[in-house]
Structures are given as C-alpha cells and as structure tokens.
Amino acid sequence: MVLSIKRDQAPKSLGKHMFRTLGLVLPMLAMGPSNGGAPAALSSLTASPLAMAQATATTAATTFTMPSIAAPQVSSAACKAASTLRMTATTPGISKLCVVDGNILVNGKDASGFVMRDIKSQRYGPLMRGSNVQDLQVQRVSDTEARADATLGLGLVNVSNGIGKASFHDLVWIGDKAHPAINSDDAWAAIALKGKDADDVGTFEINNFDFQNLFMNSGSYYQNVDGISTEGGYSGTITNGRVINASDACLDIKGNVRADNVYLSGCRQGIKAWTNQSHGLIELGTNRFVGIIGKGSKGVTRTITIDVLIASGDPNVPLFRAEDGVVNLHIRRLIAKPGQVLSASGSFSGSKVTIDQRMAI
C-alpha cells in the first residue's frame, strides 16, 4: 500500500501562525478518532494552495450539536389505549393523542396530505405503516419503550409507493431492548422509505430526531434493522439528530440524500451508502464493524464526500470499507486521533480515502 503526500509550502506572507492543512491520498490505510472533546491541533503538514482553498470552503462547525427536540403538545394524563386508525383518501390526520400499549396506531393507503402531529406513545409497535401517502407530515411525535410487533415489525414510519413531498420534524423513537423484532427476511427502521418500483419516489426532510435501540433478534436471517432507511427513488435531507444502537446501519441511504449535523453510534456501520453522496458534518461514535460502508457496482467508480467527519469512537474500528466495486471516500476535514484506522482489510481493490485537512482531537 502506498502513501502519497504533497507538501507545498504556503506563501510566507500568510505568516507563521497560519494553520496548516493536510492534503493526502491513502489507498486503504490506517490513522486516528475523537473522544468528544474540542479539537486540539491541526496536522503539522503544510498545505498546497488547492488544499487551502478546499479547507476554506468546508463547513465551519467542528462539533456535532444535538438539537432541542420539541415535545408533543399533549398531556401525559390523557394517555390511554387506542384503536388502529385505518387511513384512506379521506382521512385528514391525527393530532394531540397520548397512547399506550398498542400494536399499530395508523395503517392504510392512498392518502394525501395526511398529518400526524403531537403524538406521544409508550410501549407501541410501529406507529404508522402506509402505501401511497402523498405529502405526509409527521411532527412532534415520540414513541418510548417501543416494542416490535411479530407481524408488523417496528418503527415510527414505514411507507412505500410514493410520499410526494414529506416532512418529518421533532421525532423521538426509543426502543425497548427486551422487545426486538423477530428474526425474519423483512427490514425495519425508525423511518423507512421503502420500495423499488417506478412509483416509489418522493422528496423528504428529516430534522430534529433521536432514534435509539432498533434491534432484530439473531437467527438465520440477516438482522436488517436501520435507524433511517431510504430507497433510491427518495431524495432529501437528514439533519440535526442522532441514531444510537441498531442491528444494521444507522443510516442506509440509496437515494440522493444529504446528511448534516448527525451523530451515529452503536450500529453495525454508521452509514451504508449505495450511491454517489455528499454530506455535511458527520460524527461517528463506536460502531461495531466499520464507520462507513460504500457499496459499489461493477465497472462504476463511486465517490462519497463528507465536509467534516469526526471520529470520536474506538480508533481500532476502521473508518471506511468499500464493497462490490470501487468507492472513494473524500473527507474535506477529518477530526480524529492519530491512531484511527482509516480503511478496513478486504476493502475493494482500487478504492481510496482522500483527506484535505486533518485535525487532532
């Protein structure tokens, strides 16, 4: 494996206190994360003019900030069991409910403009499953001690066959570790935008979220439970939130999706990226297998670009692994410990990690 580093001295007029950046290409190598503290120092290597220009253009923030998530505007004193709402084309939506101990809250299809707002739930299975739910709006919804249903699975929202322009804001889903999904050949997530047909399309924004403990029992099937999962026809943004503890990926992204200011930890991999992607600030805690998996395809070279990547977990967990084809990871600013392993063994040959600027924690 070859390490190639360019060292072009910055102009003297910039002064001796000008910080120095790192422009390097690492074809599947090793080096260092963060423990959540403030960055202590930049790399001692001088920057090329190109590296300086790229560093100037990167996101200014160097820390993940957990947002304040607005709680559902409903009294806990009103909590009670509720019947499943059968969603149809004429169903306007639901709001201001506190529900407990149910299998599923909303189930149906062919709705437009459906709103689920100010819902507080405890010990529930999936809150919503739908098909062809155009312009869906989900706001201020929480599900704690959430339990998987043997047939319906788990999660906050599970939809397919199109979403129009959907919005998901101020959401909490905390699973009960004692009630994971049964081992099966299905796939679940806190938010799952599913389907691979021509009508499985739409745009979305997911903002202000806290998703934790999304598990499937072990067994003969792959444990396919993610934090957020989006199929290829869905494009949008995932901003300001965290996913902690999932059987598979914290974020499983196939469409044109940009994530920014997100924290991902306790999953098999923080991100599983299936396409060319560009993201803002991502912080990776300790994930079990690797920080990011880039899924490739025969004869195609893909690129994942991240403005700021903070590696704050175990430095022995590799940052990146390319599978099934050449996938390159371009990090504009990496904040990590010197010992961070950058690339996993067995990563697809020809893939590389490129870092413009490196900062130590």
Helices and strands as residue ranges (DSSP letters): E 4-5, G 12-14, E 24-26, E 41-42, H 49-57, G 76-78, E 85-87, E 93-102, E 106-112, E 115-124, E 128-134, E 137-146, E 157-160, E 164-175, E 188-194, E 202-214, E 225-230, E 234-253, E 257-273, E 277-284, E 290-295, E 301-311, E 320-323, E 326-336, E 353-360
